[in-house]
Amino acid sequence: METRKKTGLILGAATFCFVILIGDFDPLKPQINTMTAIAILMTILWITEAIPLAATSLIPFIFFHIK
């Protein structure tokens, strides 16, 4: 696995966890934090191509159904 892909996976996961745990953009609407974390994760994975682009585009279908 290339260094760029490894970095993308690690950076994406770390950023996702950081935004979920620390981010508090609107205390009345916690869904905003989840949406932002997923959007940032997808952006990092798209840029680094850590996983195939088709798989990256399916991430919202997986995460938005988890409550």
C-alpha positions as CSV (number, residue, x, y, z in Angstrom):
1,M,0.0,0.0,0.0
2,E,1.3,3.4,-0.9
3,T,2.3,6.0,1.7
4,R,-0.3,8.4,0.4
5,K,-3.1,5.8,0.8
6,K,-2.0,4.9,4.4
7,T,-1.7,8.6,5.3
8,G,-5.2,9.2,3.9
9,L,-6.7,6.4,5.9
10,I,-5.1,7.4,9.1
11,L,-5.7,11.1,8.6
12,G,-9.3,10.5,7.6
13,A,-10.1,8.3,10.6
14,A,-8.3,10.7,13.0
15,T,-10.1,13.8,11.6
16,F,-13.5,12.0,11.7
17,C,-13.0,11.0,15.3
18,F,-11.8,14.5,16.3
19,V,-14.8,16.2,14.7
20,I,-17.3,13.7,16.3
21,L,-15.8,13.9,19.8
22,I,-14.6,17.5,20.0
23,G,-16.6,19.4,17.4
24,D,-19.6,21.3,18.7
25,F,-20.8,23.4,15.8
26,D,-24.5,23.7,17.0
27,P,-25.4,22.2,20.4
28,L,-29.1,22.1,19.5
29,K,-28.5,20.1,16.3
30,P,-25.9,17.3,16.8
31,Q,-26.6,16.0,13.3
32,I,-24.5,18.9,12.0
33,N,-21.4,17.4,13.7
34,T,-22.1,14.0,12.1
35,M,-22.6,15.4,8.7
36,T,-19.5,17.6,8.9
37,A,-17.4,14.7,10.1
38,I,-18.6,12.4,7.2
39,A,-18.0,15.2,4.6
40,I,-14.5,15.7,5.9
41,L,-13.8,12.0,5.9
42,M,-15.0,11.6,2.3
43,T,-13.0,14.6,1.2
44,I,-9.8,13.2,2.6
45,L,-10.5,9.8,1.1
46,W,-11.3,11.3,-2.3
47,I,-8.1,13.4,-2.4
48,T,-5.8,10.7,-1.3
49,E,-7.6,7.9,-3.1
50,A,-7.1,5.7,0.0
51,I,-10.1,3.6,-1.1
52,P,-11.6,3.4,-4.6
53,L,-13.8,6.4,-5.5
54,A,-16.9,4.3,-6.0
55,A,-16.5,2.9,-2.4
56,T,-16.0,6.4,-1.0
57,S,-19.2,7.6,-2.6
58,L,-21.1,4.9,-0.7
59,I,-20.0,6.2,2.7
60,P,-23.0,8.4,3.4
61,F,-25.4,5.4,2.8
62,I,-23.5,3.5,5.5
63,F,-23.1,6.3,8.1
64,F,-26.4,8.2,7.8
65,H,-28.4,5.1,8.7
66,I,-26.5,4.6,11.9
67,K,-28.1,6.5,14.8
